Amino acid sequence: MRLRFTKMHGLGNDFMVVDGLSQPLPEDGPPLSEADLRRLGDRHFGVGFDQLLVVQPPRHEGVDFRYRIFNSDGSEVSQCGNGARCFARFVRDQGLTRKHEIRVETAEGLMTLKVTDDGLVTVDMGAPRWAPAAIPFQADAEADTYILVAGQNAYEVSAVGLGNPHVVLLVENVNTAPVATLGPELERHERFPERVNAGFMQILNRREIRLRVFERGAGETLACGSGACAAVVCGQRRGLLDATVTVHLAGGTLQVHYDGHGGIRMTGPASRVYDGEIDVEAPA
Ligand SMILES: N[C@H](CCC[C@H](N)C(=O)O)C(=O)O
């Protein structure tokens, strides 16, 4: 089967975006074979992406699209902030909607995507989930911080759910943070039963941070939208950050706003790189 796609990125966090409305992809179970998912995600043997995003028909009233997300390791997940901005641009560029405010459903819930005239997209990421079971994270009780033992060391971390799990720790300088070594250890830490995205946050002042994220199922990415939101709300909960924060990532800058009510709002760009076609196994 010939599959049409668009390569996109949000601050260098890159995606292969597929219109599953006009192309016959299964709506239940993986839209592509495990082998194809991994091949397409490979930066040498395939298209190369951090995540594959699939547009499919909504399953609920009042929702415009269903938004499915697959990491490059083939795992399906329920949240991708940078991907949501690219999703909004994709469905408008493809003529699948003319709306500026788009409601999408993921496996975890609903999000509202707002495309503004300056080409930026604001995503309402929903409210943070602090209860350990909602993250999910193994802890006796909810707390501002937890002590996590990894390897020979103990770390003071925060943990939060945004439809996907995040652990966040403070570092003096992101440039020297042990992302490559501690990131994989945290990603697979036993207290995170569904694995976890690991954020390394350097606080510059109450309105500005630097962040690196070792993503679950993808490794370190140039940017992580849900990771940016997780870092901000964890910093706020520790009394270290204000309501509106500029998040500096390797791939660029995001604005995150959360005042303790409603959803976390993240604003940033969404870039299209090219359209392509590739042969995949026909759906079963
Ligand atoms: N790796 C994440 C999914 C992608 C999140 C990230 N690309 C974003 O922009 O939020 C997870 O397994 O939960």
Ligand as a Chemical Component Dictionary entry (heavy atoms), coordinates in Angstrom:
data_LIG
# 
_chem_comp.id                   LIG 
_chem_comp.type                 NON-POLYMER 
_chem_comp.pdbx_formal_charge   0 
_chem_comp.three_letter_code    LIG 
# 
loop_
_chem_comp_atom.comp_id 
_chem_comp_atom.atom_id 
_chem_comp_atom.alt_atom_id 
_chem_comp_atom.type_symbol 
_chem_comp_atom.charge 
_chem_comp_atom.model_Cartn_x 
_chem_comp_atom.model_Cartn_y 
_chem_comp_atom.model_Cartn_z 
_chem_comp_atom.pdbx_ordinal 
LIG N1 N1 N 0 7.332 10.363 24.485 1  
LIG C1 C1 C 0 6.027 10.802 24.993 2  
LIG C2 C2 C 0 5.082 11.145 23.819 3  
LIG C3 C3 C 0 5.530 12.385 23.044 4  
LIG C4 C4 C 0 5.587 13.613 23.908 5  
LIG C5 C5 C 0 6.358 14.805 23.331 6  
LIG N2 N2 N 0 6.913 14.666 22.026 7  
LIG C6 C6 C 0 5.552 16.107 23.473 8  
LIG O1 O1 O 0 5.765 17.047 22.689 9  
LIG O2 O2 O 0 4.732 16.186 24.429 10 
LIG C7 C7 C 0 5.429 9.674  25.849 11 
LIG O3 O3 O 0 5.783 8.495  25.632 12 
LIG O4 O4 O 0 4.614 9.998  26.719 13 
# 
loop_
_chem_comp_bond.comp_id 
_chem_comp_bond.atom_id_1 
_chem_comp_bond.atom_id_2 
_chem_comp_bond.value_order 
_chem_comp_bond.pdbx_ordinal 
LIG N1 C1 SING 1  
LIG C1 C2 SING 2  
LIG C1 C7 SING 3  
LIG C2 C3 SING 4  
LIG C3 C4 SING 5  
LIG C4 C5 SING 6  
LIG C5 N2 SING 7  
LIG C5 C6 SING 8  
LIG C6 O1 DOUB 9  
LIG C6 O2 SING 10 
LIG C7 O3 DOUB 11 
LIG C7 O4 SING 12 
# 
